[in-house]
Amino acid sequence: IVNGVEDQEHVRVWTQSRFDGEYLALDIAFPVNVEGEFVHYLDKPVYLILHGLNGGSHEEYVKDLVNRRRAENSTLVVLIARGMMDTKMV
């Protein structure tokens, strides 16, 4: 990506595994309706984005995908691996 992509607003959800106690973060980017509220459209796809070894929702290629798909009213979920983007490690 030649030009930078603007940051996308998302909701961070933290969860902890019942099995090993590890934390997992999900950055969820919902489309925004005309009132400026986050919404989820049941007739639109939900994308799960796995960022790779050293990334997260702040990576330019992730922000570009989020920007493009949110414009189509899709919901996107970025799985943040443990230890990345200030997630907790146990």
N, C-alpha and C positions, 0 to 999 in steps of 0.2 A: 504494500500500500504506500503510495507516494506521499499523499497528503494525510495529515492526522485526522482521526475521527473523533467527533465530540463524545464526551463521556455520556454514558447512558444511565438513566436513573433505574435503580433496581431495589428489590427488597431482599435483605439477607436473612436467611433462615438457618439457625443452628440446630443440629440434632446430634445426639450421642448414641452410639451403638450399644445395644443391650448386651452384646456378646463380648466385646473386648474393651469397651469404654472409650474408644476413639471418637473424636469429634469430626463432624462433616459439616461443611457450609455449602449452602445453595444460594446463589445470587439469581433471583427470579426477576425477569424483565417483562412486565405486563404491558400490553398496549394501553394507550390513554384515550379516553373518550372525549367528546367535545366539551364536557364540563371539567376536563383536566383530571379525572379520577382514573385510577388503575382499574382495568376490567380484564376479564378472561372470556373469550368467545368460544363456546363449546363446538362450533362448527369450523374452527380454525385449528391448525396443527400446533402441537407443543414440541419444541425442539430441546433436546438434552445435549449440551455442549461439554465435551471433555477437552480441557485446555492443553493437555500435554504435560511434559516433565517439569517445566519451570514457568508456568503461566498462570492465568486467571482471567477474571472478567475485565481486567484493565488492559489486556493485550489488544493491540490495534486490530488484528484480524477477527477477534471475538467481538469487539465493539462494532466493527463493520457489519458482521453477520447480524448482530442484535439490531442495529439500526435499520437494516434492510428488511428484516422479517417483522419487526414491530410495525413498520410502515404498512405491512400487509395484515395487520391485526393479529399476528401470531404471538404466542407466549414463549419465552425462551428461559431455560434453566441452565445455569453454568454450575457444574459440579466443581467445587474447590477442594483439591486434594489436601490432606492433612499437612499442616506446616506451611502451606502456601497462603499468601495474602493475610498474614496474621492470624491464621487459624491455630487453635490450640493443639498441642501434641501431648499425649499422656505417656 
